[in-house]
Amino acid sequence: MAAQPRQGRSVLIRGDFVQTPTLGNLEIFRDYLLHTNESGIIVYFSPATDPTSLAILSTPACQNPEVHTNGTFILPTFCDLHLHAPQFLYQGTGLHLPLMQWLDEYAFQAEESLDADPILAEKVYEKLAHKLIEHGTSAVLLFGTIKTETNLILARAMQRAGLRAFVGKLSMDVSSRPSYKEASAEVALEAAQDFCRKCQELANGVVDDICLVEPVLTPRFVPTCSNELLSGLGKVAKENNFRIQSHMAESHDQVEWVRAERHAEDMDVFAQHDLLTPRTIQAHSSGKTPSPKKTNMSVISCNKAY
Ligand SMILES: [Zn+2]
C-alpha cells in the first residue's frame, strides 16, 4: 500500500519572499501572497495587491492570512544533496579514522544492523524524517543500505513525513566486511532493479502531485563495486532513465586504493561504465583527478564528509 503524505491545513501567507534560483541570482518578491492546499502544495503566488489576491483575501475562509511584516522575509526550505540515512544512528562519532578504516569499523556495521532489524530501521528513519523537517530541509538525496526492504522503510518514512526524497539502495558486491555485501554482481543488479520497481510502486494510489519519493541507482563507490556491477548499473540507468549517485575522489586513502587496485582514477572508472550522465550526482570529488573529462554530471563538494 502506498504511504500517504501527512495531510494538513491549507496555508495563506502574506509578506516578502526571497529565493536564489541560480548561483549569483537573488530574487526578492515584496508583499506577495502565497497560498498552499492541504497537501502543502503551492497553488498560488502573486503580488498581494493583484485583483485575484484581493479576491482570495476577501473570501470568508481566507480573511486571516499569516502576515510577515517589514524586516522579515520568507525563504524556500533547504535541499540536502548528500545524506547517509543509516549514519543518523551514530552521527558525529569515529571521525578520528581515515575513510577506508572508518567505513569498516563504523559505517558497514551500522548499516548491517539496520538491515537485520526492520523495527530499528523504522524507528531511526522516522526520527530522521522529523529531524530534517525541524531543521528546515524538505528535499533530500539519500544513501541507504544494501537490503531492499530497509530502503523501502526509508522511502515510506520520507513519504509519510511529506519530504521529497530520492532514495538510493546501495549496490556493492565487494566489501571489507564479508557479511555486508551482495553475493555477486548479478544478485546486486537484480536487487537494484527490484528496489527501483518497488519504490516506484509507492506512487500507486497517491495523487500525482504528492508522490514524493523516487529511486536512485547507487553504486556506493568504486572500491565496493566490481566492473561487472558498474557496467550493469550503467545499462540499467540508460534503459530506464534512472538517476545515479555515488562518491568520487572522496579522500586520499580512497583515491590511492583505486589507483593501486584498479590502475585508474575514479572518474575514468565511472565514465567507462556510462555512469557519468546529466542525471548523475557525484559526492565529494575533493581529491585531484588528473584526467578530468567534460561531463554533464553534478558534483556535490563536501570535504571531509563521508
Ligand atoms: Zn557519502
py3Dmol code that shows the C-alpha trace and the ligand (Angstrom):
import py3Dmol

protein = """\
ATOM      1  CA  MET A   1       0.000   0.000   0.000  1.00  0.00           C
ATOM      2  CA  ALA A   2       1.291   3.452  -0.839  1.00  0.00           C
ATOM      3  CA  ALA A   3       2.473   5.596   2.072  1.00  0.00           C
ATOM      4  CA  GLN A   4       0.363   8.719   2.026  1.00  0.00           C
ATOM      5  CA  PRO A   5       1.991  12.015   2.968  1.00  0.00           C
ATOM      6  CA  ARG A   6       0.674  13.753   6.049  1.00  0.00           C
ATOM      7  CA  GLN A   7      -2.348  15.944   5.288  1.00  0.00           C
ATOM      8  CA  GLY A   8      -2.533  19.361   6.916  1.00  0.00           C
ATOM      9  CA  ARG A   9      -4.416  22.603   6.602  1.00  0.00           C
ATOM     10  CA  SER A  10      -4.167  24.994   3.699  1.00  0.00           C
ATOM     11  CA  VAL A  11      -1.928  27.994   4.446  1.00  0.00           C
ATOM     12  CA  LEU A  12      -2.124  31.627   3.362  1.00  0.00           C
ATOM     13  CA  ILE A  13       0.981  33.785   3.910  1.00  0.00           C
ATOM     14  CA  ARG A  14       1.461  37.466   3.051  1.00  0.00           C
ATOM     15  CA  GLY A  15       4.912  39.059   3.181  1.00  0.00           C
ATOM     16  CA  ASP A  16       8.283  39.448   1.467  1.00  0.00           C
ATOM     17  CA  PHE A  17       9.765  36.331  -0.167  1.00  0.00           C
ATOM     18  CA  VAL A  18      13.373  35.714  -1.232  1.00  0.00           C
ATOM     19  CA  GLN A  19      14.883  32.996  -3.422  1.00  0.00           C
ATOM     20  CA  THR A  20      18.174  32.277  -5.239  1.00  0.00           C
ATOM     21  CA  PRO A  21      17.137  30.220  -8.286  1.00  0.00           C
ATOM     22  CA  THR A  22      20.668  30.113  -9.726  1.00  0.00           C
ATOM     23  CA  LEU A  23      24.162  30.847  -8.419  1.00  0.00           C
ATOM     24  CA  GLY A  24      24.615  34.613  -8.088  1.00  0.00           C
ATOM     25  CA  ASN A  25      20.949  35.384  -8.754  1.00  0.00           C
ATOM     26  CA  LEU A  26      18.843  36.790  -5.900  1.00  0.00           C
ATOM     27  CA  GLU A  27      15.122  37.379  -6.408  1.00  0.00           C
ATOM     28  CA  ILE A  28      13.024  39.421  -3.982  1.00  0.00           C
ATOM     29  CA  PHE A  29       9.221  39.437  -4.056  1.00  0.00           C
ATOM     30  CA  ARG A  30       7.870  42.294  -1.941  1.00  0.00           C
ATOM     31  CA  ASP A  31       4.392  41.991  -0.441  1.00  0.00           C
ATOM     32  CA  TYR A  32       3.283  38.764  -2.125  1.00  0.00           C
ATOM     33  CA  LEU A  33       0.527  36.352  -1.259  1.00  0.00           C
ATOM     34  CA  LEU A  34       1.299  32.604  -1.116  1.00  0.00           C
ATOM     35  CA  HIS A  35      -1.458  30.001  -0.847  1.00  0.00           C
ATOM     36  CA  THR A  36      -0.991  26.248  -0.324  1.00  0.00           C
ATOM     37  CA  ASN A  37      -3.523  23.449  -0.489  1.00  0.00           C
ATOM     38  CA  GLU A  38      -3.996  20.906   2.292  1.00  0.00           C
ATOM     39  CA  SER A  39      -1.162  18.745   0.921  1.00  0.00           C
ATOM     40  CA  GLY A  40       1.315  21.603   1.257  1.00  0.00           C
ATOM     41  CA  ILE A  41       1.499  22.246  -2.494  1.00  0.00           C
ATOM     42  CA  ILE A  42       1.788  25.925  -3.508  1.00  0.00           C
ATOM     43  CA  VAL A  43      -1.266  26.691  -5.628  1.00  0.00           C
ATOM     44  CA  TYR A  44      -0.994  30.484  -5.843  1.00  0.00           C
ATOM     45  CA  PHE A  45       1.816  33.073  -5.624  1.00  0.00           C
ATOM     46  CA  SER A  46       1.283  36.680  -6.786  1.00  0.00           C
ATOM     47  CA  PRO A  47       1.517  40.273  -5.558  1.00  0.00           C
ATOM     48  CA  ALA A  48      -0.858  40.727  -2.621  1.00  0.00           C
ATOM     49  CA  THR A  49      -2.451  43.728  -4.291  1.00  0.00           C
ATOM     50  CA  ASP A  50      -3.389  41.893  -7.509  1.00  0.00           C
ATOM     51  CA  PRO A  51      -7.158  41.625  -8.089  1.00  0.00           C
ATOM     52  CA  THR A  52      -7.009  37.817  -7.758  1.00  0.00           C
ATOM     53  CA  SER A  53      -5.132  38.120  -4.453  1.00  0.00           C
ATOM     54  CA  LEU A  54      -7.674  40.627  -3.166  1.00  0.00           C
ATOM     55  CA  ALA A  55     -10.457  38.250  -4.183  1.00  0.00           C
ATOM     56  CA  ILE A  56      -8.785  35.384  -2.278  1.00  0.00           C
ATOM     57  CA  LEU A  57      -8.308  37.574   0.782  1.00  0.00           C
ATOM     58  CA  SER A  58     -11.951  38.629   0.719  1.00  0.00           C
ATOM     59  CA  THR A  59     -13.307  35.089   0.877  1.00  0.00           C
ATOM     60  CA  PRO A  60     -14.516  34.204   4.377  1.00  0.00           C
ATOM     61  CA  ALA A  61     -12.154  31.224   4.747  1.00  0.00           C
ATOM     62  CA  CYS A  62      -9.068  33.316   3.858  1.00  0.00           C
ATOM     63  CA  GLN A  63      -9.533  36.509   5.788  1.00  0.00           C
ATOM     64  CA  ASN A  64      -6.771  35.876   8.313  1.00  0.00           C
ATOM     65  CA  PRO A  65      -3.535  35.232   6.429  1.00  0.00           C
ATOM     66  CA  GLU A  66      -0.285  34.766   8.306  1.00  0.00           C
ATOM     67  CA  VAL A  67       1.337  38.179   7.818  1.00  0.00           C
ATOM     68  CA  HIS A  68       5.096  38.772   7.961  1.00  0.00           C
ATOM     69  CA  THR A  69       5.757  42.462   8.464  1.00  0.00           C
ATOM     70  CA  ASN A  70       8.623  44.631   7.215  1.00  0.00           C
ATOM     71  CA  GLY A  71      12.070  43.468   8.294  1.00  0.00           C
ATOM     72  CA  THR A  72      11.311  39.768   7.955  1.00  0.00           C
ATOM     73  CA  PHE A  73      11.229  37.581   4.879  1.00  0.00           C
ATOM     74  CA  ILE A  74      10.408  34.022   3.872  1.00  0.00           C
ATOM     75  CA  LEU A  75      12.889  31.605   2.243  1.00  0.00           C
ATOM     76  CA  PRO A  76      12.423  28.272   0.443  1.00  0.00           C
ATOM     77  CA  THR A  77      13.368  25.242   2.519  1.00  0.00           C
ATOM     78  CA  PHE A  78      16.767  23.537   2.191  1.00  0.00           C
ATOM     79  CA  CYS A  79      17.726  20.665  -0.131  1.00  0.00           C
ATOM     80  CA  ASP A  80      20.247  18.159   1.271  1.00  0.00           C
ATOM     81  CA  LEU A  81      22.097  16.574  -1.643  1.00  0.00           C
ATOM     82  CA  HIS A  82      24.141  14.019   0.274  1.00  0.00           C
ATOM     83  CA  LEU A  83      22.839  12.224   3.319  1.00  0.00           C
ATOM     84  CA  HIS A  84      23.561   8.681   4.543  1.00  0.00           C
ATOM     85  CA  ALA A  85      20.353   7.809   6.372  1.00  0.00           C
ATOM     86  CA  PRO A  86      21.910   4.969   8.448  1.00  0.00           C
ATOM     87  CA  GLN A  87      24.532   7.338   9.851  1.00  0.00           C
ATOM     88  CA  PHE A  88      21.780   9.025  11.861  1.00  0.00           C
ATOM     89  CA  LEU A  89      22.351   6.083  14.233  1.00  0.00           C
ATOM     90  CA  TYR A  90      25.858   7.190  15.201  1.00  0.00           C
ATOM     91  CA  GLN A  91      26.367  10.693  13.828  1.00  0.00           C
ATOM     92  CA  GLY A  92      29.484  12.554  14.899  1.00  0.00           C
ATOM     93  CA  THR A  93      31.464   9.512  16.062  1.00  0.00           C
ATOM     94  CA  GLY A  94      34.615   7.844  14.771  1.00  0.00           C
ATOM     95  CA  LEU A  95      35.843  10.951  12.987  1.00  0.00           C
ATOM     96  CA  HIS A  96      39.444  10.230  14.008  1.00  0.00           C
ATOM     97  CA  LEU A  97      39.811   7.439  11.431  1.00  0.00           C
ATOM     98  CA  PRO A  98      40.761   7.620   7.726  1.00  0.00           C
ATOM     99  CA  LEU A  99      37.834   6.885   5.392  1.00  0.00           C
ATOM    100  CA  MET A 100      38.516   3.261   4.447  1.00  0.00           C
ATOM    101  CA  GLN A 101      39.114   2.262   8.080  1.00  0.00           C
ATOM    102  CA  TRP A 102      36.105   4.272   9.299  1.00  0.00           C
ATOM    103  CA  LEU A 103      33.807   2.552   6.799  1.00  0.00           C
ATOM    104  CA  ASP A 104      34.953  -0.831   8.026  1.00  0.00           C
ATOM    105  CA  GLU A 105      34.682  -0.056  11.741  1.00  0.00           C
ATOM    106  CA  TYR A 106      31.572   2.139  11.828  1.00  0.00           C
ATOM    107  CA  ALA A 107      29.509   2.558   8.655  1.00  0.00           C
ATOM    108  CA  PHE A 108      29.229  -1.036   7.427  1.00  0.00           C
ATOM    109  CA  GLN A 109      28.418  -2.327  10.904  1.00  0.00           C
ATOM    110  CA  ALA A 110      25.641   0.234  11.456  1.00  0.00           C
ATOM    111  CA  GLU A 111      24.120  -0.391   8.038  1.00  0.00           C
ATOM    112  CA  GLU A 112      24.169  -4.124   8.639  1.00  0.00           C
ATOM    113  CA  SER A 113      22.375  -3.689  11.964  1.00  0.00           C
ATOM    114  CA  LEU A 114      19.564  -1.743  10.282  1.00  0.00           C
ATOM    115  CA  ASP A 115      19.233  -4.348   7.525  1.00  0.00           C
ATOM    116  CA  ALA A 116      18.905  -7.022  10.230  1.00  0.00           C
ATOM    117  CA  ASP A 117      16.266  -5.186  12.258  1.00  0.00           C
ATOM    118  CA  PRO A 118      13.293  -3.600  10.445  1.00  0.00           C
ATOM    119  CA  ILE A 119      11.834  -2.271  13.718  1.00  0.00           C
ATOM    120  CA  LEU A 120      15.060  -0.392  14.439  1.00  0.00           C
ATOM    121  CA  ALA A 121      15.139   0.886  10.840  1.00  0.00           C
ATOM    122  CA  GLU A 122      11.562   2.140  11.131  1.00  0.00           C
ATOM    123  CA  LYS A 123      12.400   3.957  14.365  1.00  0.00           C
ATOM    124  CA  VAL A 124      15.641   5.523  13.084  1.00  0.00           C
ATOM    125  CA  TYR A 125      14.210   6.642   9.740  1.00  0.00           C
ATOM    126  CA  GLU A 126      11.047   8.077  11.318  1.00  0.00           C
ATOM    127  CA  LYS A 127      13.217  10.152  13.663  1.00  0.00           C
ATOM    128  CA  LEU A 128      15.473  11.210  10.785  1.00  0.00           C
ATOM    129  CA  ALA A 129      12.485  12.438   8.764  1.00  0.00           C
ATOM    130  CA  HIS A 130      11.261  14.587  11.635  1.00  0.00           C
ATOM    131  CA  LYS A 131      14.758  15.926  12.354  1.00  0.00           C
ATOM    132  CA  LEU A 132      15.086  17.021   8.721  1.00  0.00           C
ATOM    133  CA  ILE A 133      11.784  18.894   8.903  1.00  0.00           C
ATOM    134  CA  GLU A 134      12.785  20.520  12.220  1.00  0.00           C
ATOM    135  CA  HIS A 135      15.917  21.862  10.530  1.00  0.00           C
ATOM    136  CA  GLY A 136      14.084  23.230   7.502  1.00  0.00           C
ATOM    137  CA  THR A 137      15.007  20.552   4.946  1.00  0.00           C
ATOM    138  CA  SER A 138      12.223  19.423   2.622  1.00  0.00           C
ATOM    139  CA  ALA A 139      14.121  17.645  -0.181  1.00  0.00           C
ATOM    140  CA  VAL A 140      16.866  15.107   0.289  1.00  0.00           C
ATOM    141  CA  LEU A 141      19.088  12.763  -1.741  1.00  0.00           C
ATOM    142  CA  LEU A 142      19.679   9.675   0.378  1.00  0.00           C
ATOM    143  CA  PHE A 143      22.108   6.785   0.620  1.00  0.00           C
ATOM    144  CA  GLY A 144      20.502   3.830   2.407  1.00  0.00           C
ATOM    145  CA  THR A 145      21.755   0.270   2.932  1.00  0.00           C
ATOM    146  CA  ILE A 146      22.013  -2.808   0.696  1.00  0.00           C
ATOM    147  CA  LYS A 147      18.741  -4.555   1.655  1.00  0.00           C
ATOM    148  CA  THR A 148      15.717  -3.674  -0.469  1.00  0.00           C
ATOM    149  CA  GLU A 149      13.117  -3.806   2.319  1.00  0.00           C
ATOM    150  CA  THR A 150      15.130  -1.483   4.596  1.00  0.00           C
ATOM    151  CA  ASN A 151      15.294   1.092   1.820  1.00  0.00           C
ATOM    152  CA  LEU A 152      11.546   0.805   1.283  1.00  0.00           C
ATOM    153  CA  ILE A 153      11.097   1.540   5.010  1.00  0.00           C
ATOM    154  CA  LEU A 154      13.223   4.649   4.444  1.00  0.00           C
ATOM    155  CA  ALA A 155      11.207   5.712   1.389  1.00  0.00           C
ATOM    156  CA  ARG A 156       7.888   5.224   3.200  1.00  0.00           C
ATOM    157  CA  ALA A 157       9.112   7.222   6.225  1.00  0.00           C
ATOM    158  CA  MET A 158      10.059  10.157   3.990  1.00  0.00           C
ATOM    159  CA  GLN A 159       6.787   9.983   2.057  1.00  0.00           C
ATOM    160  CA  ARG A 160       4.705   9.873   5.253  1.00  0.00           C
ATOM    161  CA  ALA A 161       6.545  12.906   6.639  1.00  0.00           C
ATOM    162  CA  GLY A 162       5.913  14.882   3.454  1.00  0.00           C
ATOM    163  CA  LEU A 163       9.581  15.079   2.432  1.00  0.00           C
ATOM    164  CA  ARG A 164      10.650  14.931  -1.201  1.00  0.00           C
ATOM    165  CA  ALA A 165      13.195  12.101  -1.178  1.00  0.00           C
ATOM    166  CA  PHE A 166      15.455  10.496  -3.762  1.00  0.00           C
ATOM    167  CA  VAL A 167      16.277   7.141  -2.189  1.00  0.00           C
ATOM    168  CA  GLY A 168      19.371   5.115  -3.056  1.00  0.00           C
ATOM    169  CA  LYS A 169      19.599   1.398  -2.298  1.00  0.00           C
ATOM    170  CA  LEU A 170      23.322   0.764  -2.076  1.00  0.00           C
ATOM    171  CA  SER A 171      24.862  -1.544  -4.652  1.00  0.00           C
ATOM    172  CA  MET A 172      28.070  -3.229  -3.502  1.00  0.00           C
ATOM    173  CA  ASP A 173      29.398  -6.667  -4.365  1.00  0.00           C
ATOM    174  CA  VAL A 174      32.846  -6.088  -2.792  1.00  0.00           C
ATOM    175  CA  SER A 175      33.412  -5.297   0.885  1.00  0.00           C
ATOM    176  CA  SER A 176      35.992  -5.403   3.629  1.00  0.00           C
ATOM    177  CA  ARG A 177      33.187  -6.778   5.831  1.00  0.00           C
ATOM    178  CA  PRO A 178      32.318 -10.246   4.413  1.00  0.00           C
ATOM    179  CA  SER A 179      28.838 -10.293   5.995  1.00  0.00           C
ATOM    180  CA  TYR A 180      27.893  -6.926   4.491  1.00  0.00           C
ATOM    181  CA  LYS A 181      27.902  -7.178   0.714  1.00  0.00           C
ATOM    182  CA  GLU A 182      25.772  -8.569  -2.070  1.00  0.00           C
ATOM    183  CA  ALA A 183      26.559 -12.133  -3.201  1.00  0.00           C
ATOM    184  CA  SER A 184      27.545 -11.275  -6.783  1.00  0.00           C
ATOM    185  CA  ALA A 185      27.237  -8.590  -9.444  1.00  0.00           C
ATOM    186  CA  GLU A 186      24.236 -10.455 -10.854  1.00  0.00           C
ATOM    187  CA  VAL A 187      22.467 -10.556  -7.479  1.00  0.00           C
ATOM    188  CA  ALA A 188      23.244  -6.881  -6.880  1.00  0.00           C
ATOM    189  CA  LEU A 189      21.860  -5.876 -10.284  1.00  0.00           C
ATOM    190  CA  GLU A 190      18.634  -7.811  -9.769  1.00  0.00           C
ATOM    191  CA  ALA A 191      18.243  -6.265  -6.293  1.00  0.00           C
ATOM    192  CA  ALA A 192      18.819  -2.727  -7.602  1.00  0.00           C
ATOM    193  CA  GLN A 193      16.111  -3.160 -10.229  1.00  0.00           C
ATOM    194  CA  ASP A 194      13.753  -4.813  -7.737  1.00  0.00           C
ATOM    195  CA  PHE A 195      14.145  -1.860  -5.364  1.00  0.00           C
ATOM    196  CA  CYS A 196      13.552   0.677  -8.137  1.00  0.00           C
ATOM    197  CA  ARG A 197      10.342  -1.126  -9.180  1.00  0.00           C
ATOM    198  CA  LYS A 198       9.042  -1.342  -5.610  1.00  0.00           C
ATOM    199  CA  CYS A 199       9.951   2.261  -4.808  1.00  0.00           C
ATOM    200  CA  GLN A 200       8.103   3.432  -7.907  1.00  0.00           C
ATOM    201  CA  GLU A 201       5.091   1.356  -6.816  1.00  0.00           C
ATOM    202  CA  LEU A 202       4.847   3.511  -3.681  1.00  0.00           C
ATOM    203  CA  ALA A 203       3.325   6.070  -6.027  1.00  0.00           C
ATOM    204  CA  ASN A 204       0.389   3.771  -6.813  1.00  0.00           C
ATOM    205  CA  GLY A 205      -2.771   5.235  -5.397  1.00  0.00           C
ATOM    206  CA  VAL A 206      -1.105   8.520  -4.489  1.00  0.00           C
ATOM    207  CA  VAL A 207      -2.329  11.705  -6.104  1.00  0.00           C
ATOM    208  CA  ASP A 208       0.264  12.681  -8.722  1.00  0.00           C
ATOM    209  CA  ASP A 209       1.347  15.960  -7.233  1.00  0.00           C
ATOM    210  CA  ILE A 210       2.118  14.482  -3.823  1.00  0.00           C
ATOM    211  CA  CYS A 211       4.114  11.443  -4.911  1.00  0.00           C
ATOM    212  CA  LEU A 212       7.326  12.432  -3.195  1.00  0.00           C
ATOM    213  CA  VAL A 213       9.779   9.544  -3.421  1.00  0.00           C
ATOM    214  CA  GLU A 214      11.911   8.358  -6.323  1.00  0.00           C
ATOM    215  CA  PRO A 215      14.586   5.630  -6.573  1.00  0.00           C
ATOM    216  CA  VAL A 216      18.223   6.412  -7.422  1.00  0.00           C
ATOM    217  CA  LEU A 217      20.804   3.863  -8.599  1.00  0.00           C
ATOM    218  CA  THR A 218      23.580   3.991  -6.005  1.00  0.00           C
ATOM    219  CA  PRO A 219      26.874   2.191  -6.550  1.00  0.00           C
ATOM    220  CA  ARG A 220      28.464   3.024  -3.184  1.00  0.00           C
ATOM    221  CA  PHE A 221      31.851   3.923  -4.678  1.00  0.00           C
ATOM    222  CA  VAL A 222      34.476   2.293  -6.881  1.00  0.00           C
ATOM    223  CA  PRO A 223      36.198   0.211  -4.144  1.00  0.00           C
ATOM    224  CA  THR A 224      32.954  -1.684  -3.344  1.00  0.00           C
ATOM    225  CA  CYS A 225      31.772  -2.321  -6.913  1.00  0.00           C
ATOM    226  CA  SER A 226      33.173  -4.769  -9.455  1.00  0.00           C
ATOM    227  CA  ASN A 227      33.456  -3.655 -13.061  1.00  0.00           C
ATOM    228  CA  GLU A 228      30.654  -6.093 -13.914  1.00  0.00           C
ATOM    229  CA  LEU A 229      28.328  -4.427 -11.408  1.00  0.00           C
ATOM    230  CA  LEU A 230      29.206  -0.891 -12.533  1.00  0.00           C
ATOM    231  CA  SER A 231      28.718  -1.849 -16.148  1.00  0.00           C
ATOM    232  CA  GLY A 232      25.312  -3.423 -15.399  1.00  0.00           C
ATOM    233  CA  LEU A 233      24.171  -0.379 -13.446  1.00  0.00           C
ATOM    234  CA  GLY A 234      25.195   1.852 -16.346  1.00  0.00           C
ATOM    235  CA  LYS A 235      22.982  -0.199 -18.667  1.00  0.00           C
ATOM    236  CA  VAL A 236      20.039  -0.236 -16.241  1.00  0.00           C
ATOM    237  CA  ALA A 237      20.298   3.544 -15.824  1.00  0.00           C
ATOM    238  CA  LYS A 238      20.303   4.048 -19.581  1.00  0.00           C
ATOM    239  CA  GLU A 239      17.379   1.711 -20.250  1.00  0.00           C
ATOM    240  CA  ASN A 240      15.201   3.241 -17.530  1.00  0.00           C
ATOM    241  CA  ASN A 241      16.460   6.828 -17.421  1.00  0.00           C
ATOM    242  CA  PHE A 242      17.177   6.361 -13.702  1.00  0.00           C
ATOM    243  CA  ARG A 243      19.080   8.890 -11.652  1.00  0.00           C
ATOM    244  CA  ILE A 244      22.543   7.868 -10.351  1.00  0.00           C
ATOM    245  CA  GLN A 245      24.557   8.878  -7.289  1.00  0.00           C
ATOM    246  CA  SER A 246      27.894   7.781  -5.885  1.00  0.00           C
ATOM    247  CA  HIS A 247      31.111   9.087  -4.324  1.00  0.00           C
ATOM    248  CA  MET A 248      34.095  10.164  -6.367  1.00  0.00           C
ATOM    249  CA  ALA A 249      37.633  11.089  -5.244  1.00  0.00           C
ATOM    250  CA  GLU A 250      36.481  11.313  -1.659  1.00  0.00           C
ATOM    251  CA  SER A 251      39.718  11.049   0.288  1.00  0.00           C
ATOM    252  CA  HIS A 252      43.432  10.489  -0.194  1.00  0.00           C
ATOM    253  CA  ASP A 253      43.376   6.869   1.021  1.00  0.00           C
ATOM    254  CA  GLN A 254      40.382   6.030  -1.185  1.00  0.00           C
ATOM    255  CA  VAL A 255      41.932   7.561  -4.314  1.00  0.00           C
ATOM    256  CA  GLU A 256      45.163   5.667  -3.662  1.00  0.00           C
ATOM    257  CA  TRP A 257      43.214   2.429  -3.142  1.00  0.00           C
ATOM    258  CA  VAL A 258      41.548   2.757  -6.562  1.00  0.00           C
ATOM    259  CA  ARG A 259      44.862   3.571  -8.238  1.00  0.00           C
ATOM    260  CA  ALA A 260      46.503   0.506  -6.673  1.00  0.00           C
ATOM    261  CA  GLU A 261      43.629  -1.937  -7.249  1.00  0.00           C
ATOM    262  CA  ARG A 262      42.082  -0.686 -10.495  1.00  0.00           C
ATOM    263  CA  HIS A 263      45.014   1.200 -12.015  1.00  0.00           C
ATOM    264  CA  ALA A 264      42.722   4.112 -12.817  1.00  0.00           C
ATOM    265  CA  GLU A 265      41.124   7.271 -11.455  1.00  0.00           C
ATOM    266  CA  ASP A 266      37.584   7.187 -10.058  1.00  0.00           C
ATOM    267  CA  MET A 267      36.280   9.443 -12.802  1.00  0.00           C
ATOM    268  CA  ASP A 268      37.654   7.206 -15.544  1.00  0.00           C
ATOM    269  CA  VAL A 269      36.121   4.091 -13.980  1.00  0.00           C
ATOM    270  CA  PHE A 270      32.669   5.710 -13.769  1.00  0.00           C
ATOM    271  CA  ALA A 271      32.994   7.078 -17.304  1.00  0.00           C
ATOM    272  CA  GLN A 272      33.948   3.671 -18.716  1.00  0.00           C
ATOM    273  CA  HIS A 273      30.691   2.243 -17.362  1.00  0.00           C
ATOM    274  CA  ASP A 274      28.373   5.058 -18.540  1.00  0.00           C
ATOM    275  CA  LEU A 275      27.705   6.285 -15.023  1.00  0.00           C
ATOM    276  CA  LEU A 276      28.503   9.974 -15.579  1.00  0.00           C
ATOM    277  CA  THR A 277      25.287  11.294 -17.088  1.00  0.00           C
ATOM    278  CA  PRO A 278      23.252  14.506 -16.803  1.00  0.00           C
ATOM    279  CA  ARG A 279      21.228  12.614 -14.153  1.00  0.00           C
ATOM    280  CA  THR A 280      24.305  11.747 -12.026  1.00  0.00           C
ATOM    281  CA  ILE A 281      25.328  13.396  -8.770  1.00  0.00           C
ATOM    282  CA  GLN A 282      28.812  12.578  -7.503  1.00  0.00           C
ATOM    283  CA  ALA A 283      29.571  13.472  -3.901  1.00  0.00           C
ATOM    284  CA  HIS A 284      32.884  14.944  -2.759  1.00  0.00           C
ATOM    285  CA  SER A 285      35.198  14.895  -5.778  1.00  0.00           C
ATOM    286  CA  SER A 286      37.598  16.661  -3.473  1.00  0.00           C
ATOM    287  CA  GLY A 287      40.818  14.923  -4.456  1.00  0.00           C
ATOM    288  CA  LYS A 288      42.756  15.859  -7.545  1.00  0.00           C
ATOM    289  CA  THR A 289      41.662  13.844 -10.568  1.00  0.00           C
ATOM    290  CA  PRO A 290      44.429  14.047 -13.185  1.00  0.00           C
ATOM    291  CA  SER A 291      42.271  13.298 -16.186  1.00  0.00           C
ATOM    292  CA  PRO A 292      39.090  15.358 -15.842  1.00  0.00           C
ATOM    293  CA  LYS A 293      36.628  14.894 -18.693  1.00  0.00           C
ATOM    294  CA  LYS A 294      33.760  17.087 -19.667  1.00  0.00           C
ATOM    295  CA  THR A 295      30.518  15.566 -18.425  1.00  0.00           C
ATOM    296  CA  ASN A 296      27.115  16.925 -17.576  1.00  0.00           C
ATOM    297  CA  MET A 297      27.030  15.365 -14.125  1.00  0.00           C
ATOM    298  CA  SER A 298      26.693  17.397 -10.941  1.00  0.00           C
ATOM    299  CA  VAL A 299      29.268  17.433  -8.163  1.00  0.00           C
ATOM    300  CA  ILE A 300      28.423  17.907  -4.510  1.00  0.00           C
ATOM    301  CA  SER A 301      31.548  19.134  -2.816  1.00  0.00           C
ATOM    302  CA  CYS A 302      31.695  18.321   0.875  1.00  0.00           C
ATOM    303  CA  ASN A 303      35.270  17.825   2.014  1.00  0.00           C
ATOM    304  CA  LYS A 304      35.907  15.530   4.938  1.00  0.00           C
ATOM    305  CA  ALA A 305      32.295  14.371   4.981  1.00  0.00           C
ATOM    306  CA  TYR A 306      31.541  10.731   4.427  1.00  0.00           C
TER     307      TYR A 306
END
"""
ligand_1 = """\
1
ZN
Zn 28.816 9.833 1.463
"""
view = py3Dmol.view(width=600, height=400)
view.addModel(protein, "pdb")
view.setStyle({"model": 0}, {"cartoon": {"style": "trace"}})
view.addModel(ligand_1, "xyz")
view.setStyle({"model": 1}, {"stick": {}})
view.zoomTo()
view.show()
